[in-house]
Every structure is written in structure tokens, then in C-alpha cells.
Amino acid sequence: MQAGPIDVVPGDDRYDALRRGFNQRWIADPDHVVVATTTDDVVDALRRYLAPPERPQRRITVRSGGHCYENFVSSEDVGVIIDVSQLSGVHYDPEMAAYCIGAGATNWHSTTHLYRPTGLALPGGSCYSVGLGGHISGGGYGLLSRLYGLTVDYLYAVEVVTVEDGRNPQVTIARRDSPDDSLVDLWWAHTGGGGGNFGVITRYWFRDLPSPPSQVLVRSVAWDWKGFLERPDRFRQLVRRFGEFFQYEQAGEGPEFIRRHDWRDMFALLKLTHMSNGKVGLVIQLDATRDDSVARLKLFLDWLTEGFRSGGEGDIEETPLDRPMGEHPAQGALFVPTRLPWLTATQSFNDSGPNRCGKYKSAYMTAGFTEHQIEAILRNLTDPDYRNPDALLQVDSYGGAVNDIPSDATAVPQRSSILKLQYQAYWTWGEDANGDGVYDYQDAEIDPGIADYHLNWIRRFYRDVYQPTGGVPAVASPTLPLPPPNTDGCYINYPDVDLSDPELNTSGQPWHQLYYGKSYERLQQVKAQWDPYDVFHHAQSVRLPGDDS
């Protein structure tokens, strides 16, 4: 392999692949892509970028896995992309007394390279190809998070290439217990402050990582939309009770069966697809080493679907989840409750979906759904003027161990949330707009209507759900009407530039309040210390103090 940084320039066979990420909406035209194989390569790339006496006219950006949902990494104003995907090593560092993972490692790297030799795991996401550089720094979570918390709850140290003077890059290691307060602040900023803000992350170190259950119980079920269209009250019940379950569990209230058991080991994903998909899905994972797991799984499902099956006309039956939903593949084989080794089960969920275009939105929820929200969800998922089987609202269980950490201990302030929502719409170009005989991104440039069809729907959907709080999942605030909303802002790892649009966000709460809440002021101070020349920036990067844009 070539020593030193590898520059991929226009004309190189690799260039077209490396100038884009997972979301095919966003394609850059950089002068070059730097494939870094060491931290020194990152230093060299930054030094060359900053060498001209005049400030570069185009941005420098960083990619690990390439899953940025917006155009923060790949866009027309990008001159250089630093690709750190080769920095993917996983090893124990005796000097740090911690496990070291490269920022270019993916979720699957961390899963296999940690668990196989050590039996330990990060409680990270289920999409195998997501890079840890952005996943961890944004407060990544996954199917183990209700049991063990967020990835950043185990972060001990981070290596970042910073440019304090705006000219000369240096390698900075920030630890949780650094004697220098500014280094502690830099470490803290990487516990949920998001990527692309303070420097180029090259390595992470973790301590006290948990051991996942040796066996897990998994089940995937689905219900035909036809039944819900005939009995919309049953759809309302499913959504209402899913939210109520985790609200009751957190509060120690509700039905006796919820209060009697410990549910932290259960992670559930409710996939509320558009009706054109044909089915609504649910994926559940529990700790199978517990003797009560099979019984608890049945209790949970029976309560969600109470009255669905009465033996008469209009019954809504459980069916296999036999089709893709969002970023997860069909799970028909898991219709029967199945006990699997944790690693095997993780691999069965490990998918990112096909390469396509997408738009995403998010919300944290501190309580179950309001009736307004349930009606808006049903209304938009049954919109007859929109047909897309790959459009959905995925409702992830949250809470549990996530709620044990104080809101200011990390840069993730949403420590009282019980649900995390992912609004998703996927599409392919589907039209040969430029007449060259193929479908590709150039067709979308000719005909913006290809994307607008999907963007308009997901924007209507989101604004409808959160209409009482200005079209966004607002943070509880004295400026909002009482009672306080059941929402707590948005997830920075599902970035959404619409939050910056005053026509779409009329809440009076800026995008940074929705992402960061009270953490934002401290993040701005870290920015002023470590990137005062704003070398690293994008449409929703942390701003310098005094910049309210």
C-alpha cells in the first residue's frame, strides 16, 4: 500500500465514488479527496489546505463512513474531502488503559473487532457501515443503549487534529481526566457535539465497556395496512400504547405487568410505514439469558395489540415482516420468537439499505404521543396523493440507562427522553430527465421535481405533527405555551437543514437549541478555544460566540 496520504483527483477511477457518501442526493466536486492512512496524513492534508496565504474559498470536510444525511460533507462548496475510513484499527492501549478505535472504523468494525477477542461491545447503531467518527461524536446509540447507555458514556479520550491558530495543524489528545480544563472541554464537546465542528477526529479511547448478553431473544412482526385502514382505531391504539409503555416504564406507573418487571434490556423499533408499503412493522430484542424474556415479550405484544384478534370479522393478524422497511431488510425468518447469540442477531439486523436518495428528520420525546400527534401521523401515512413504500416514521425505544446520566455530563442534553423518532423518505431518480439512457444524479439536476415530490411530503408530515409548537419538536421553554411539550428537540446525527428555515420552523427556537439545548453555549466556548478561525464549518456547525446564524 502507498505510504503517506493518497490524493484522488478528477480523472482517477475512484474519484466519482469517493466524492459522494451514502445519500446519493449529495455529490461534491472537490479538487481532491485525501485518503488518509495515518494521523500524520490528516496533518499533512490540513497543512496543504491551509498553506495558501489567502483563506481557501471552498471548505475542507471529513468523511468516515459517509452517512451524513445532509450536504455537510459533500456539496458544491467543498474543495477537499479527507477520507479517514482507513483509520479503522481496534486494539487495547495499555498506556491509556483503554480500548482504542480509529475514527474510520464502522459499527461493524467495532462490533466484530471488540467482541470476538474481548467479549465487550459499544452500545452503537445497527447500520453496519456507519462510521464511528460521526456516530460517536454525535452521541450514537443502538439496540443495547437502554441497557448500557450511549456510546459517549464510555468515551475516555479522543485524538483530534486541531488548528488553534488557523494555520498550523497539531495532534491533540483530550481526556476526560486531563489536567488542562480546555482539554476536558474538548473531550466533552465530542460526547454529543457532532462531527465537523472542532477538528478532524482520528482516534477514540473507551473504558469500562459493557459485555452484551451472550444470547438475545428477537422477534419481528408486521400488520397489514389494509386492516388498519378498515379499523384506524387499532392503528391509533398501537402508536398510543407503544409510547405509553415506555412512559410508564420510566415513571414506574401504568399496568401491573409493566411495574412488575425490569424492561431495560428490551429495545423496540416501531416502523410506521406509508400505507403504500402494505405493512407496519415492529422489531424487538431482549436479553435471552433472563428466564422471563419469552413471557415478557408476549406480555408486551399482547398489551400493544389488545383487541386486535377477537375471532370475528375485522381482526388484525400478526404477519411476518417480509419486506424492507427504511434501512432494515425484511425479517420474515424472525416472525417466530428466536434465540440467537448476540453477535449473530446483530449481524441479522446489520443493514443500511440500498444506495439511494433520502431526507430525514428527528425528534426526542419525553412522554407518549398526544392525540394530535397520533392523528397527524395517521393522516400523513395514509396520504393518497403520495405513494412511496420506502417512506416511514420509525419510533425507537429510548430511555433506560440513557436516563441515568445527568443532562450536562455529556454534550447530549436529552437525558429524560423515552423515545427517539426518525422520519425517513427514500427514493431513486426514477426518470431519465436528461435523455442519456440511464438514471443517475444528473437527472435530479435537470428535474428537481424528482426530489421535491418526496421533500414536500416529509416536510408536510413533520409540520403537521408538531403544528402546536411551531412545526418542530420544541424544547420545553418559558417562551412556549403551557403545558410543556412532550418533545425535547432533535438529534444532531440526523441533521435537518429545514430547522434553520424560518418558514418551516416558526417555534422561535433556533436549530442549535433544538439539537443542543443548554449545551450549546459551552460548545461555542470550545469552538472559540480550538477552532477560532472556523476552519471546520458547515450549514449547522457550532458557531463562534456572538454568531447567532
Number of C-alpha atoms within 10 A of each C-alpha: 5 6 9 15 21 18 18 20 19 15 8 10 10 12 17 15 9 23 27 22 22 21 21 18 24 21 21 20 20 23 16 20 27 23 23 25 21 17 22 16 19 28 21 18 24 25 16 12 17 19 13 10 7 7 14 13 9 15 22 25 24 26 29 28 24 23 21 23 23 22 22 23 29 30 21 14 17 23 20 26 27 25 24 28 24 15 21 22 16 20 14 15 13 9 6 14 13 20 20 23 27 29 31 28 27 24 24 21 21 23 23 18 18 21 17 11 9 11 17 19 20 29 28 27 26 23 21 20 20 25 27 30 32 28 27 28 29 24 23 26 22 21 24 27 25 23 22 24 26 27 27 25 25 19 26 24 27 27 22 25 22 24 27 20 14 15 19 16 21 18 18 18 20 24 23 16 12 15 10 10 13 15 22 18 21 27 27 28 27 30 25 29 29 27 28 24 24 30 27 27 29 28 24 26 22 22 15 13 19 16 14 21 19 13 18 26 24 25 23 26 25 23 19 19 22 13 17 20 14 13 15 15 10 20 25 18 17 20 20 18 20 25 23 19 21 26 22 18 21 22 10 13 14 14 12 9 12 20 15 10 11 12 21 20 22 25 23 19 21 23 22 25 26 27 25 17 19 14 25 22 25 22 21 22 25 26 25 21 13 13 9 11 19 17 9 18 19 12 13 18 15 12 16 20 18 13 13 20 13 10 9 8 7 13 16 23 13 16 16 21 25 18 17 16 26 25 17 19 18 18 22 17 14 20 18 12 17 16 20 16 14 20 19 13 17 21 15 16 18 19 17 17 15 14 13 15 19 22 22 21 23 25 25 28 29 23 22 22 22 14 11 13 19 18 17 20 22 21 14 21 23 17 14 11 8 17 17 16 20 18 29 27 25 21 24 23 26 32 27 25 18 22 18 12 17 13 17 13 13 22 27 31 21 28 22 21 25 28 23 22 20 20 22 20 23 23 20 18 20 12 15 17 19 15 9 10 9 14 16 19 17 14 19 21 14 12 15 11 12 18 19 12 14 21 17 12 18 23 17 15 22 23 19 20 24 21 19 17 22 20 21 30 27 30 26 18 12 8 10 17 11 9 7 14 20 18 26 29 27 30 25 25 23 19 23 21 15 14 23 17 12 13 10 16 22 17 20 14 23 18 24 23 18 24 32 26 22 16 21 21 17 16 26 21 20 25 26 18 19 23 23 20 17 20 24 22 21 21 14 20 18 29 24 20 16 7 8 9 12
